[in-house]
């Protein structure tokens, strides 16, 4: 079988993007978006990748920097498959082995953007980094040296500033990155003009990204290659849905890469888009999975095919969650519809137990704010979000302890409950007492929820009622009877 480089050629475009990181997500998200924009929008830009830790790039070199993104999922109500050969990667360098070539990129007149994904722990400041390290250890220190080299080469020209677009999964990632860069500029006593240039000529935009990327399909690689007709050791698998929210409207005209392949939003209020994702996507997961598991289901796809659980999701998402999102209703509804298609993805088996990890903190972050907003707006407790807390308490209701977990029971089988050890210890103790005391103790833990949930009018009584019905008739029957209620 032929190698991918025998059948395809890299496209020739000016290097406009410096990408710090070579991982699966960046390749199936950012590089995919740029490749599609070159084709559909005339973006006319290539990417130079710098590997911040890895020292060699044999896999990329063996394929002339070509690779395939294979998207599998649900789109417009139908199974969706797309195989896109990414041809916009100009070069792949190691920050250590190719340090001089990396720094030389700072002199490129066409360079405009810096994209990074160095993990959640990547945007940090360490005062042990020195200016004469080649390169310094941390990503922000590397970036500071790179930006200073560009500032010097172009004599502080205002039109040679760069736009930083970090996609690391931390809040305010752009602001955090800029703060670290300024700390290094101060630590290394770089000239005042450089700090002014960072403020006036450069943009550090916070971003939010959303696409599930599975990476190299190890168990299915042979089948993929047979379908493609070539070998590709850099195959990258993901879902069709893609959303990139960039928290600075100034970038809109600079970066015309939004297409029907991957949507890009530019906004001054990125927090509203984060709220949308947390409440609708994550909140739907967290409010559904524990009760669904107790009802006998193991995977999200199974839940989507069941009439009762599907009714729960439709009523809770569109009736209870979407109205609390602080974005235009049509946007929130469109996002919710896309979430349903993602849950229906026939190519992914998303296990409910994997979603169940650390459900206490997840429920607090993903469901509680929505429940409170819905209650305040409508003057009544939302039935499904209220039920979801009862389902959580039922899922955690056990005195049996395992190795670093609790052991719950579903029918004749068992399952592991994973959460903070101190919380699990307390739960096991309370589970040995009366149900009312068990419910009251957990709901009144201010340190767990940020407040005493028993103080929310009617919530404790409603949760106790759901908990009792689950115990009496089972989770599946209770879901069915709730769905039939107005």
C-alpha positions, 0 to 999 in steps of 0.5 A: 500500500502506498504512503500518503505522500505518494498520492498528495502534495502539500499546498504552497501558502505563506506561513501565517500561523505558528503552532506550539504543539503537535498533538491530536487536538490541534491537528484535528481542530486548528489545522483542519479549520485552516485547511478548510479555510484555504479551500473555501475562504481563500485564507491563503495560509500555512502553519509552522508547527513547533513541538515544545517538548518532543525532540524529533519529527520522524513521523511528520517527515516520513509523510512530508507533513501530510496526514488525514483527519477522519471525522465520524458522527451524526450530522443533519440527522444522518451518519456522517463521514469525512476524510480530509487530507491536511495539506497546510503544514509547512514545517514541523520543528523541535523547540530543542533540536531545531531551536535556531530554525524556530527562532528564525520564524520570528522574522517572517513578515507573513506571520500573524498568529500564534496558536498553542495547546500545551495542556492545562499546566502549560501556561505557567510562570517559573522564575527559574527560566532564564533568557539565555536558555535555548530554549527556556523550559515553559511555553510562556518563556519560549513565547516571550523570547520569540516575541522579543526576537520579532520585536527586535527584528522589526524594530518595534513596528506596530504592524508586526505584532502577533495575535495569540490564540491559546486553546489550553483548557483553562479559564481566561487562557489569553489573559493568563498567557499575557500575564506570564509573558509580561512577568518574564519581560520584567524578570529578564529586564527587557526594554520598556518599549517591548512591553509597550509593543506587547500591549499595543501591537499584540493581541492575547485573545482568550478562546473556547474550543469544542470538538471531541478528538479521539486521536489515532484509531489504533484498533481500527487503523487497518480498516481506515487505511484500507478505506483510504487506500494509503498508509498514514501513521498520523491518522487523527479521528474526531467528531464532525461538530466543531466550534471555536470561540475567540474572545476578541472581535478585532480578530474577526477580519484578520482570521476569516476561517469560519466555514460550514466545516468548523464554526468560529465565533468572535465575541466580547463575552466569551463567558456566555459561550462557556456557560452555553457549553457547560449548561447544555452539553455538560449539564445534559450529561451530568443530569442524565447519566446517573439515573440512566445507569441505574435504569439499566443503560451503559452508553450514551447512544443507548440512552438516545434510543430509549423513549423515556430517557430521550424524553427526559433529555428533550424536556430538560434541555429545551424546557429547563436548560436552554431558557437559562442560557444568556445567548440569543435563544436561536443560538442556544437551541441550535447548539442544543440540537447539535449536542443531541446529534453528538450524543447520537454519534454511532461511531462512539460508545461513550460509557456512562460510568466514565462520565460519572466520575467526580459527579459531586463537583460536576453537578455543582458546576454544571447543573446547580446554577441552571436549577437556581436560575430556572427556579428564580425565573419560573417560581418553581423547581425544574422537575428534571434538574431536581430529579437529577440530584436525587439520582446522584444521591441514589447512585452514591447510596452505599456503605460498601467501600472498595479500593479508593472508591465506593461500590454501588449495586445495580441489580445483581451487579456492582459498579465503582463510585469515584470521587474525592476520598473524604466525601466518599468516606462521609457518604458511606457513613451517612448511607447507613442511616435513615434515607432522610438523614442521608439526604439532609447531610449531603445537601447541607454540606456548604463546602461541597456545593458552595451553599446549603442546598436545604435552604433552597425552598422546597428542594430537599422535600422534592429530592427526597420524593424522587429518591423514594420513588427511585427506591420503590419503583426503580429509576427507569419507571420513575423516569417514565412517569416523570416524562408523562407529567406536564 
